[in-house]
């Protein structure tokens, strides 16, 4: 059997090459964001469309926000007025 090149994923896993792109996402400090906004966990959960338990889990670092929630939190962190926009709907 001739030597066939390894598929790219195998090469990366074996340390023969590096991934061409890597994504790095900073995990939002949910408690710091909420505290800066001066809102309760219940108010924050309502605006984010999630439960108070989820907010507690994020704040306690047991789980991290992902997907759209992570993007919304990053937007709120960079533009706190955005929170008022989503809270009013």
C-alpha positions in Angstrom: 0.0 0.0 0.0 1.5 3.4 -1.0 2.1 6.0 1.6 -1.0 8.2 1.5 -1.0 11.6 3.2 -2.9 11.6 6.5 -6.1 13.5 6.5 -5.6 17.0 8.0 -7.5 16.2 11.2 -5.2 13.2 11.9 -2.1 15.4 11.2 -3.3 18.0 13.7 -4.1 15.4 16.3 -0.7 13.8 15.9 1.0 17.2 16.3 2.4 17.0 12.7 0.8 20.3 11.8 -1.2 23.2 13.3 -4.7 24.2 12.6 -4.9 27.0 10.1 -7.4 28.9 12.2 -8.2 28.9 15.8 -11.0 30.8 17.5 -10.5 32.3 20.9 -13.4 33.6 22.8 -13.2 35.5 26.0 -15.7 34.2 28.5 -17.8 37.1 29.8 -17.7 37.9 33.5 -21.5 37.7 33.9 -21.6 38.9 37.5 -19.4 41.9 36.7 -21.6 42.8 33.8 -24.8 42.5 35.9 -23.4 44.4 38.8 -22.3 47.2 36.6 -25.8 47.4 35.2 -27.2 47.4 38.8 -29.9 44.8 38.1 -30.9 41.7 40.0 -30.4 38.2 38.8 -34.1 38.0 38.0 -34.1 41.1 36.0 -31.0 40.0 34.1 -32.4 36.6 33.4 -35.7 38.1 32.1 -33.8 40.4 29.7 -31.6 37.5 28.5 -34.5 35.2 28.1 -33.2 32.6 30.4 -33.7 31.4 34.0 -32.2 32.7 37.2 -30.6 29.3 37.7 -28.7 29.8 34.4 -27.5 33.2 35.5 -26.4 31.8 38.8 -24.6 29.0 37.0 -22.8 31.5 34.7 -21.9 33.7 37.7 -20.6 30.7 39.7 -18.5 29.6 36.7 -20.2 26.2 36.7 -21.2 26.8 33.0 -20.3 29.3 30.4 -22.6 31.2 28.2 -22.4 30.0 24.6 -23.7 30.9 21.2 -26.0 33.8 21.0 -26.0 34.4 24.8 -22.2 34.8 24.7 -22.5 37.3 21.8 -25.2 39.3 23.6 -23.1 39.4 26.8 -20.1 40.6 24.9 -22.2 43.3 23.3 -23.6 44.4 26.7 -20.1 44.4 28.1 -18.9 46.7 25.4 -22.1 48.8 25.2 -24.1 48.7 28.4 -27.0 50.7 26.8 -27.7 47.7 24.7 -29.0 46.0 27.9 -31.8 48.6 28.1 -32.8 47.9 24.5 -33.2 44.1 25.1 -34.8 44.6 28.6 -37.5 46.8 27.1 -38.8 44.1 24.7 
